[in-house]
Amino acid sequence: MVNANSISNIKTEEIVYVSNGKQAKGYIAYDENRKGKLPVIIIVHEWWGLNDYVKSRARQIGELGYFAFDADLFGNG
């Protein structure tokens, strides 16, 4: 449960990473105000790729106190 009194500062960013020698674009979201290690949630998109809906879900998960990572299965968004 999220504390209504806490103020979150969700940082979102598109990132580039390498998987099996192939460059891919991903997306991360997390609360910058939280200190220390955060639990990670990996989000896998539907067949149409890494779109705004998947990114909005990452933001929502970040607001819950997790580090959300949208993996890109197709390699370039």
N, C-alpha and C positions, 0 to 999 in steps of 0.2 A: 504494500500500500504506500502511496506517495504522500508525504507530509505536505499538507496544503500551505504550511507556513514556510517551507523551504523554497528558495528561488533557484530554478535550474537555469543553466546557461549551456544550452545544447550546441555543441560544435559539430558541424557536418562538413564533410570534405570528400571530394572525389580523389581517389588514389590510384596509382599505377603499381602493379605488382607482377611478379613473374611466377608462373606455375608450369612445371614440366618444360621449361625453356621457352614458353610462350608468354608474351606480354599481355596483361589483361587490365581492365579498368574496374575498380570496385568503388565502394562507397562506405564511409564510416560515420557513426553518430555516437556521441557520448557527452555526458555532463562534465564540463570543465571544472565545476566547483567541487566535484568529488575527488578526494585525495586517496592515494594508494592504488592497489590493484583493483580492477573491476572484473566481475564475471563477464565472459564473452558469449554473445549469441551470434551464430552464423546464420544468415538468411540466404536462402536459395530462391531465386526468382522463378516465375512461371515461364512457359515456353517462349513468350514474346520478349523476354530479356529484362534487363535492368532499367526499369522505367520509374516514373514519378511515384506510382503507388508503392512500389517496393522501398523506395527511398523514404517515403512518409512513414512506413512501418518501422524502419530503422530509427527514425527520429522518435517515434512513440516508445520504442524499446529503450532508447537512450534516456528518455525522461523517467523511466522506471529505475534507473541506476545501473544499467548494463552498458557495456561497450558493444555496439551493434556493428557487424560487418556484413555488407551485401556482397556476396561473391558473384562474379560474372562468369557464367558457364560458357558463354560464347566468345569471350576474349576481348571484346572491344565495345562494351556497353550494350 
